[in-house]
Amino acid sequence: MPSAAAPIISSVQKLVLYETRARYFLVGSNNAETKYRVLKIDRTEPKDLVIIDDRHVYTQQEVRELLGRLDLGNRTKMGQKGSSGLFRAVSAFGVVGFVRFLEGYYIVLITKRRKMADIGGHAIYKVEDTNMIYIPNDSVRVTHPDEARYLRIFQNVDLSSNFYFSYSYDLSHSLQYNLTVLRMPLEMLRSETTQNRQESFDIFEDEGLITQGGSGVFGICSEPYMKYVWNGELLDIIKNTVHRDWLLYIIHGFCGQSKLLIYGRPVYVTLIARRSSKFAGTRFLKRGANCEGDVANEVETEQILCDASVMSFTAGSYSSYVQVRGSVPLYWSQDISTMMPKPPITLDQADPFAHVAALHFDQMFQRFGSPIIILNLVKEREKRKHERILSEELVAAVTYLNQFLPPEHTIVYIPWDMAKYTKSKLCNVLDRLNVIAESVVKKTGFFVNRPDSYCSILRPDEKWNELGGCVIPTGRLQTGILRTNCVDCLDRTNTAQFMVGKCALAYQLYSLGLIDKPNLQFDTDAVRLFEELYEDHGDTLSLQYGGSQLVHRVKTYRKIAPWTQHSKDIMQTLSRYYSNAFSDADRQDSINLFLGVFHPTEGKPHLWELPTDFYLHHKNTMRLLPTRRSYTYWWTPEVIKHLPLPYDEVICAVNLKKLIVKKFHKYEEEIDIHNEFFRPYELSSFDDTFCLAMTSSARDFMPKTVGIDPSPFTVRKPDETGKSVLGNKSNREEAVLQRKTAASAPPPPSEEAVSSSSEDDSGTDREEEGSVSQRSTPVKMTDAGDSAKVTENVVQPVKELYGINLSDGLSEEDFSIYSRTPISAFSQDNIYEVQPPRVDRKSTEIFQAHIQASRGIMQPLGKEDSAMYREYIRNRYL
C-alpha cells in the first residue's frame, strides 16, 4: 500500500528570455537553479505561433554550454569578439500566456511578484508587474492600423491588481479537494474516472523514472477548475505542446493572511476569494445569468485555518470553510442609459421552467454536494416594486425545481429583508444573522483533516453534536454550500458572509483544540482581525465589480460607525456611480478581450463596433449580431430589377412576390427604402454570414391596414371605417422606422416592470390601477382638420389586403426569380408542407410524469434510479 501523495512543485519558477534575430529562447529553472528547461519560439512567422519544447531537463552546466553555442552561432562574423549574437531580453517568474489580435503573437510574462500567504509550506504569490513582448521580428511584421487599439484595451486589465498564483498549490480548488485527493492511494487515483475530476498522473511518467517496489511517495497534479482560472484561454494554444511545468494558472479575486497567537501558539487565518471567469464583467453590464447557468459576480470565498507550529499537509492541522456569492440566477438586467442611481430592474426573458436556474444549481450540486442553501437578502416589501421582482421570480424557480429533487436534497431557501431590519431601531441585524449562520453551518459542516480531539469526545458540546457534514476516519468534510445574494452582492452580502464565517471560525478553532467552546464574541482580538480580513476582502471585490469600495460595512450594521463614516459612504457612493456611468463599458471590453470572449478577426466587426456583448456571452441565441457596416432592406421584385448589382451579388429571399434584399450603404439613396410589404421572416446579417430568424413583432404578421395597436386581442367595432393611420406617407415611414428599431432592441419590459416604474409612493393600490389602465381598449386617433375621429378597421377581402389571392398559383416571373434565388436550407420546402413531430412512448411518459408532479403527485423512484443515485453520491462525495 503506497503512502500518501505529495503535491508536484513546478520546476519552472525563474525564467530568462534570450533573443536572437530568428528565435526567442525561454530558459526556466526551479527555485534552487539546479534543473532547467528550454522553450524555442520562432520569430520568422508573422501570424503563427511556433513553439518547440524538447522536454529535456538540463543541468546548470548543460544550459551554460547551450547558451554559449547559441551566442557563438548567431554572431555576425565567426570568431568576432565584443558583439554578442544572443541578447538577454527580460527576467521573469512565470508565463501568463500568449495572445494575438490582428498581427502576430505576444508573450505575457510575470516580471515581479510578492508573497501573500503560505498554506502548508506552499507559497501563494500576487502578480505585481507584467511585460508584453511582441514575438515576430520587425522584418516579417505585417502591420495593422487597429493593432495598437486592441493592445491598449487588453492592457486595461491590470494584471498587477489582485491576480494570484502558486507553483505547487492549486488555487482553483478548495483545500478540502486538494487534501482529500492527496490522501488517496495510488490505485484509487489510477482507477478514478468520475465525470468532473480528471485522472491524475505520476510525476515521473514523462521523465522515464519508476518508483521501486511500486510504493513510496508519489506526486499528483489534478486539473484546475477552469471556471476560476483567468488565463486559461491565453494558455490554451500551448497546453498540448509544452510540458505542464510551463503552465502557470492564475486566479482573480482576493488573498489575505493574518497571524493569531493563542498563548504563544501561532495560527494562520487565510482568506481566499476566487472570482469566476464565466460571465464576468462590471456591475450594471453583467446582471443575472447567461444561457449556460453562469451568473454575474460569482465569487467563491474560502477561509483556511492552520496550526503554524507544524507546516505540513501530512502532519499539520488544517481546516477550511467555503461559501459562495453570486447574482440572482435569472434573465434580468438594469438599463443605465436613464442615468438614474437605481435603474429599474427588468426581466429580459421569461423562464417558466427555471432552465437557467436549473443549470446554475446543477453546477453547484456537482461541485459542493447537498444541501444548497440560498440566503436571499433583497427587499421583500417596497412601495415601488424594484428588488421584489427578483425575490418573486427566485421563489418561483426554487419551488419549481424542488419538486424534482428528493426531499432530503431539496434547495433550502432563506429570505430575509436585511435593509428593513437595518432601518428598525428595535432589531439587531447581526443577532439575526448569527442565528441564520448557526443554522447554516450546522447543515453544511466544515472541513478538518484530523479526527475529533479526545477532550471533545469526553466532554462533547451540544452544538458540536448537532454539526452536519460528513464524518470520516481522518476528519470531517463539508457537504453543501451557502449561496448568499442581494442585488449587487456587495455590501449586504459581505456582512452576511462575515457573520457566517465568524460562526464557522469558532467551530474551526474548537476542532483544532484551540478554544473550549465553539463560540466567539465581538470585540475580541480574534474577531477584530477576522473582521479586518473580511473588510479588505469586501473592498477588493467591490472595486472589481462595482468600481468603489464598500459603502456599508460591518460597523454600519452594528450601528457603531463613527460620524465621519457617513461622509466616506457618500464619497464611495459617488465614486461607484461615476465608475458605472463612464468607465464600466471600457472595462467590460477589456475583460471580454482578456478572457477570450471576443476574438478579433480580419474582416469582422471590431470590439468597439459592437452595440452589445449579449451575443458573446449567450451562445444559443438565434439572431446574429447586427453590424454598423451593412443594412438590410425589403423590396418588391420590380425594385430588384433596377438594382445596380447583378443577382449573384444580391442576397434575396422570395415569399409571395416579395423579396428580402441586403445592399450596402453606398446604394442607400438610389433606392426607395420605404417600399415595405408583408414579410413573415427577417434576414439577419453578420457581415458575410446570414440566417433566417423569427421576427419579434406581431405587426409583421398583420395586414398593412391595421392601426397603431396590432394586438390580435384588441376589440374592434364592425361599424368603424376602414381607414388606417398608416394611410398617409409620414405615418407609414414612422411605422417602418419603428419596425426596424424593434428588431435590434431588447424585449419590452414585463407588466410588473412597467407598473413598478410608473407607480408612486401610494402603495399597492396604484399598482392595481396602473395594471388595469394598461389592459384597457386602445383608442386610435387620426387628424381630420381640427377634430379627432375614432377609426377602426373592417374585415376586407384577402385580395384587397395583400394585393394577391393566396389560392392562386405563382406567376412565371415569380417562379423564375424563385429558381435563381433559393431561400431554404432544407431538402424539402417546408413552407407548403409541414409534418407534425413524432413523440415516442418514453417522452410521453416523461411528460405525463411532469404533469402529475405539478399537481403534487410524485412518481416513486425505481430501483435502478435509486441505485444509480447512491452510486453517484458515493463516487462523487465520499
Residue, then its C-alpha position, 0 to 999 in steps of 0.5 A: m500500500p503506497s503512502a500518501a501523495a505529495p503535491i508536484i512543485s513546478s520546476v519552472q519558477k525563474l525564467v530568462l528570455y534570450e533573443t536572437r534575430a530568428r528565435y526567442f529562447l525561454v530558459g526556466s529553472n526551479n527555485a534552487e537553479t539546479k534543473y532547467r528547461v528550454l522553450k524555442i519560439d520562432r520569430t520568422e512567422p508573422k501570424d503563427l505561433v511556433i513553439i518547440d519544447d524538447r522536454h529535456v531537463y538540463t543541468q546548470q552546466e548543460v544550459r551554460e554550454l547551450l547558451g554559449r553555442l547559441d551566442l557563438g552561432n548567431r554572431t555576425k562574423m565567426g570568431q568576432k569578439g565584443s558583439s554578442g549574437l544572443f541578447r538577454a531580453v527580460s527576467a521573469f517568474g512565470v508565463v501568463g500566456f500568449v495572445r494575438f489580435l490582428e498581427g502576430y503573437y505576444i508573450v505575457l510574462i510575470t516580471k515581479r511578484r510578492k508573497m501573500a500567504d503560505i498554506g502548508g509550506h506552499a507559497i501563494y504569490k500576487v502578480e505585481d508587474t507584467n511585460m508584453i513582448y511582441i514575438p515576430n521580428d520587425s522584418v516579417r511584421v505585417t502591420h495593422p492600423d487597429e493593432a495598437r487599439y486592441l493592445r491598449i484595451f487588453q492592457n486595461v486589465d491590470l494584471s498587477s491588481n489582485f491576480y494570484f498564483s502558486y507553483s505547487y498549490d492549486l488555487s482553483h480548488s478548495l483545500q478540502y479537494n486538494l487534501t482529500v485527493l492527496r490522501m488517496p492511494l495510488e490505485m484509487l487515483r489510477s482507477e478514478t474516472t468520475q465525470n468532473r475530476q480528471e485522472s491524475f498522473d505520476i510525476f515521473e511518467d514523462e521523465g522515464l523514472i519508476t518508483q521501486g517496489g511500486s510504493g513510496v511517495f508519489g506526486i499528483c497534479s489534478e486539473p484546475y477548475m477552469k471556471y476560476v482560472w483567468n488565463g486559461e484561454l491565453l494558455d490554451i494554444i500551448k497546453n498540448t505542446v509544452h510540458r505542464d511545468w510551463l503552465l502557470y494558472i492564475i486566479h482573480g479575486f482576493c488573498g489575505q493572511s493574518k497571524l493569531l497567537i493563542y498563548g504563544r501558539p501561532v495560527y494562520v487565518t487565510l482568506i481566499a476569494r476566487r472570482s469566476s471567469k464565466f460571465a464576468g464583467t462590471r456591475f450594471l453590464k453583467r446582471g443575472a445569468n447567461c444561457e449556460g447557468d453562469v451568473a454575474n459576480e460569482v465569487e467563491t470565498e474560502q477561509i483556511l485555518c492552520d496550526a503554524s507550529v507544524m507546516s505540513f499537509t501530512a502532519g499539520s492541522y488544517s481546516s477550511y470553510v467555503q461559501v459562495r456569492g453570486s447574482v440572482p440566477l435569472y434573465w434580468s438586467q438594469d438599463i443605465s442609459t436613464m442615468m438614474p442611481k437605481p435603474p429599474i430592474t427588468l426581466d429580459q426573458a421569461d423562464p417558466f421552467a427555471h432552465v437557467a436556474a436549473l443549470h446554475f444549481d446543477q453546477m453547484f450540486q456537482r461541485f459542493g454536494s447537498p444541501i444548497i442553501i440560498l440566503n436571499l437578502v433583497k427587499e421583500r416589501e417596497k412601495r415601488k416594486h424594484e428588488r421584489i421582482l427578483s425575490e418573486e421570480l427566485v421563489a418561483a424557480v426554487t419551488y419549481l425545481n424542488q419538486f424534482l429533487p428528493p426531499e432530503h436534497t431539496i434547495v433550502y431557501i432563506p429570505w430575509d429583508m436585511a435593509k428593513y431590519t437595518k432601518s428598525k431601531l428595535c432589531n439587531v441585524l447581526d443577532r439575526l444573522n448569527v442565528i441564520a449562520e448557526s443554522v447554516v453551518k450546522k447543515t453544511g459542516f466544515f472541513v478538518n483533516r484530523p479526527d475529533s480531539y479526545c477532550s471533545i469526545l469526553r466532554p462533547d458540546e451540544k452544538w458540536n453534536e448537532l454539526g452536519g457534514c460528513v464524518i470520516p476516519t481522518g476528519r470531517l468534510q463539508t457537504g453543501i454550500l451557502r449561496t448568499n445574494c442581494v442585488d449587487c452582492l456587495d455590501r449586504t452580502n459581505t456582512a452576511q458572509f462575515m457573520v457566517g464565517k465568524c460562526a464557522l471560525a469558532y467551530q474551526l478553532y474548537s476542532l483544532g483544540l484551540i478554544d473550549k467552546p465553539n463560540l466567539q464574541f465581538d470585540t475580541d482580538a480574534v474577531r477584530l482581525f477576522e473582521e479586518l480580513y473580511e473588510d479588505h476582502g469586501d473592498t477588493l471585490s467591490l472595486q472589481y465589480g462595482g468600481s468603489q469600495l464598500v459603502h456599508r460595512v460591518k460597523t454600519y450594521r452594528k450601528i457603531a460607525p463613527w460620524t465621519q463614516h457617513s461622509k466616506d459612504i457618500m464619497q464611495t457612493l459617488s465614486r461607484y456611480y461615476s465608475n458605472a456611468f463612464s468607465d464600466a463599458d471600457r472595462q467590460d471590453s477589456i475583460n471580454l478581450f482578456l478572457g477570450v470572449f471576443h476574438p478579433t478577426e480580419g474582416k469582422p466587426h471590431l470590439w468597439e463596433l459592437p452595440t452589445d456583448f449579449y451575443l458573446h456571452h449567450k451562445n444559443t441565441m438565434r439572431l446574429l449580431p447586427t453590424r454598423r457596416s451593412y443594412t438590410y432592406w425589403w423590396t418588391p421584385e420590380v425594385i430588384k430589377h433596377l438594382p445596380l448589382p447583378y443577382d449573384e451579388v444580391i442576397c434575396a429571399v422570395n415569399l409571395k412576390k416579395l423579396i428580402v434584399k441586403k445592399f450596402h450603404k453606398y446604394e442607400e439613396e438610389i433606392d426607395i427604402h420605404n417600399e415595405f410589404f408583408r414579410p413573415y421572416e427577417l434576414s439577419s446579417f453578420d457581415d458575410t454570414f446570414c440566417l433566417a430568424m423569427t421576427s419579434s413583432a406581431r405587426d409583421f404578421m398583420p395586414k398593412t391596414v391595421g392601426i397603431d395597436p396590432s394586438p390580435f386581442t384588441v376589440r374592434k367595432p364592425d361599424e368603424t371605417g376602414k381607414s388606417v393611420l398608416g394611410n398617409k406617407s409620414n405615418r407609414e415611414e414612422a411605422v417602418l422606422q419603428r419596425k426596424t428599431a424593434a428588431s435590434a432592441p431588447p424585449p419590452p419590459s414585463e407588466e410588473a416592470v412597467s407598473s413598478s416604474s410608473e407607480d408612486d409612493s401610494g402603495t399597492d393600490r396604484e399598482e392595481e390601477g396602473s395594471v388595469s389602465q394598461r389592459s384597457t381598449p386602445v383608442k386610435m386617433t387620426d387628424a381630420g382638420d381640427s377634430a379627432k375621429v375614432t377609426e377602426n378597421v373592417v374585415q376586407p377581402v384577402k385580395e384587397l389586403y395583400g394585393i394577391n389571392l393566396s389560392d392562386g398559383l405563382s406567376e412565371e416571373d415569380f417562379s423564375i426569380y424563385s429558381r435563381t434565388p433559393i431561400s431554404a436550407f432544407s431538402q424539402d420546402n417546408i413552407y407548403e408542407v409541414q409534418p407534425p413531430r413524432v413523440d415516442r412512448k418514453s417522452t410521453e411518459i416523461f411528460q405525463a410524469h411532469i404533469q402529475a408532479s405539478r399537481g403534487i403527485m410524485q412518481p416513486l423512484g425505481k430501483e435502478d434510479s435509486a441505485m444509480y443515485r447512491e452510486y453517484i453520491r458515493n463516487r462523487y462525495l465520499 
